[in-house]
């Protein structure tokens, strides 16, 4: 038996699409700020602390992008 689920979309009309776009931009900005904060936290750690986490200073940016 097939089932179809309909979810209402808030993206109707010009203002709905604009609101969705603004929401996506705000979410992206918040994520970028979280990543920048995490990068700074890791950057300020001494090499010995980074080694305990299993990474080196050269890997900080990659770790942040991957969600470490």
QUIQUI-V491664 format. One record per residue. SS is DSSP state (h for helix, s for strand, l for the rest). PHI is phi in whole degrees, -180 to 180 (NA if undefined). BURIAL is + if it has 24 or more other C-alpha atoms within 12 Angstrom, else -. Layout:
ss = <SS & SS>
phi = <PHI & PHI>
burial = <BURIAL & BURIAL>
//
This chain:
ss = <l & l & l & l & l & l & l & l & l & l & l & l & h & h & h & h & h & h & h & h & h & h & h & h & h & h & h & h & h & h & h & h & h & h & h & h & h & h & h & h & h & h & h & h & l & l & h & h & h & h & h & h & l & l & l & l & h & h & h & h & h & h & h & h & h & l & l & l>
phi = <NA & -90 & -127 & -117 & -113 & -107 & -116 & -67 & -105 & -93 & -99 & -82 & 74 & -61 & -69 & -65 & -67 & -64 & -62 & -65 & -66 & -61 & -61 & -65 & -64 & -62 & -62 & -66 & -65 & -62 & -65 & -64 & -67 & -63 & -65 & -64 & -63 & -64 & -59 & -64 & -61 & -70 & -63 & -80 & -73 & -70 & -56 & -65 & -69 & -62 & -63 & -63 & -84 & 84 & -140 & -115 & -59 & -67 & -97 & -57 & -61 & -65 & -63 & -64 & -64 & -79 & 93 & -68>
burial = <- & - & - & - & - & - & - & - & - & - & - & - & - & - & - & - & - & - & - & - & - & - & - & - & - & - & - & - & - & - & - & - & - & - & + & - & - & - & + & - & - & + & - & - & - & - & - & - & - & - & - & - & - & - & - & - & + & - & - & + & - & - & - & + & - & - & - & ->
//
